[in-house]
């Protein structure tokens, strides 16, 4: 059994550890947002270079490889994010980090794709083809019986086109 003074000392030390952890988490979150915004700013500059015509057609990837330590695909994803998220919107979602922003962007694009297909009167088979394309973002599904909504990745097995008759 611990002496009361030892217990109080341990409580004080534990509280100090938790306070330090909170401080570091807050600092890390702020740094994540700042780093993400800097990546997007750099990506916007790369997009300007790419669209300026200063780099010959077909030379873009080689040019990126020769000047940056990041993989060209990573830089292209940053550029895609920078195009999709204007600075004001990027500020609101930067806390997600690059991976989170990519996932959100793909989810939003996927949602729009399904909504457009439904508005354009696509068939059940068209929807099933879109839903089973292997992507891991939420999808919209609709069935002729009136059951529709957002699923996590794919509609339940009972929602296959062969059962929509």
N, C-alpha and C positions, 0 to 999 in steps of 0.2 A: 504494500500500500504506500502511496506517495504522501509525503508531508504536504500540508496545505500550501506552504510557500513554494514547494516544487510544482504543485498543480497549477498555482497561479502563474508561475514562470512559464510553464508549458502553454497555458492558455494565451499568454501575452505573445509568445513566440509564434504560435499557430496563427493568431490574428495578424501578426506582422507578415507572415508568409502569404496569407490570403490577400492582404492589402497589396502586397508587391505583385502577386499574380494578377489582380484586377488592374493595377497600373500598367503592367506589361501588355495585358490583353487590349486595353484601351489604346495604348501606343501602337500595337500591332495592327489594330483595325484602322487607325488613322493612316498608318504607313501603307496598308493595302490599298486604301482609297487613293492616296497620293500616287503610289506606284502605278496603279491602273490608269489613272488620268494621264500620267506622263507617257505610258505606253500608247495610249490612244492619240495623244498629241504627236508623238513620233510617227505613228501610222498615218495620220493626216498629212504630214510632211512627205512621207514616202508616196502617198497617193498623188500628191501634187507633182512629184518628180516623175512618177510613172506616166501620168497623163500629159506631161509637158512635151513629150516626144523626144526628149534628150537621150533616152535609152533606145537603141535600135530594137525593132520588133524581133522577138525571139531571144533577146539577150537579158531580159529582166531577171530571171532566176539566177543566172551566172553573175550578174551584177550584184544582186543581193548577197550571194554566197561570198563574193570577194570583199564585201565591205562590212558584213555583220557576223557576229558569232552565233546569233540565233538562226535556227533553221528557216529557210525561205517559207515553208508552210506555216510556221508560227507567225512570221511577219505578215503573211497573207491573211491569216486569221485576225490579226490586230487591225489590218487595213479594212477587213470586212466589218469588224465591230465599229471602227471609227466612222465608216460610211453609214452604218445602220443607226448608231447612236450619236446624234449631234451633241455638242458639248453640254448643253443644259440637261438633256436626258441622261447622258453618261454620268453626270454628277449624281443623279438620283439612284443609279444602279451600280455604281462603281464599288460599293461595299461588297458586292458579290464576287469581285475579282474577275479575272479574265475567263476562267473556266465557267463560272456561274453566269457571266454575261453571254458567253457563247451558247450555253444551254438555254437561257431565256430567249435569246434571239431566234434560235432554231425552233423552239416551242411556239413562239409568236408567229414565225413564218409558216410553220406547219398548220397552225390553227387557221391562218388566213387562207392557206391553200385549200383546206377542207371546206371552209365557208364559201369560197368562190366556186368550188365544184358543186356544192349543194345549190347555190344560187343559180348556177348555169344548168341545173337539171340533170346532173350526172346519174348514171344508173347505179344500182346496188353493186354490180360487179366492178364498176369504176371505183366506188368507195372501198370495196374490199381490197382491191389492188393497192390502193393508197395506204390502207390501214396495215396491210401485211408486208410493207416494204422493208421491215426490219429496223426501222428507226426506233430509238428509245425515248421519244418525247410523247407528251399527251396528244391524243388524237380525238377528233370528233367522229362520232359514228351515228348513223341514223338507220332505223329499220322501218319498213312500211307499216308495222303495227303501231307506230307512234312512240316507240321507245328510242329516245335519242339523248345524247349528253356527252360529257367529257369522260374519257377513260384514262387509265394510267398509262398503258402502252398499247393495248389492243382490246377490242371488245371481247366479251366472254365467248367461249366456244359455241354457245347456243346462238350466236349472232352471225354465223357464217352464211354466205349467200344461199347455200343449198337448203337452209332451214328457213329462209325468208319467203316461203311460198304460201 
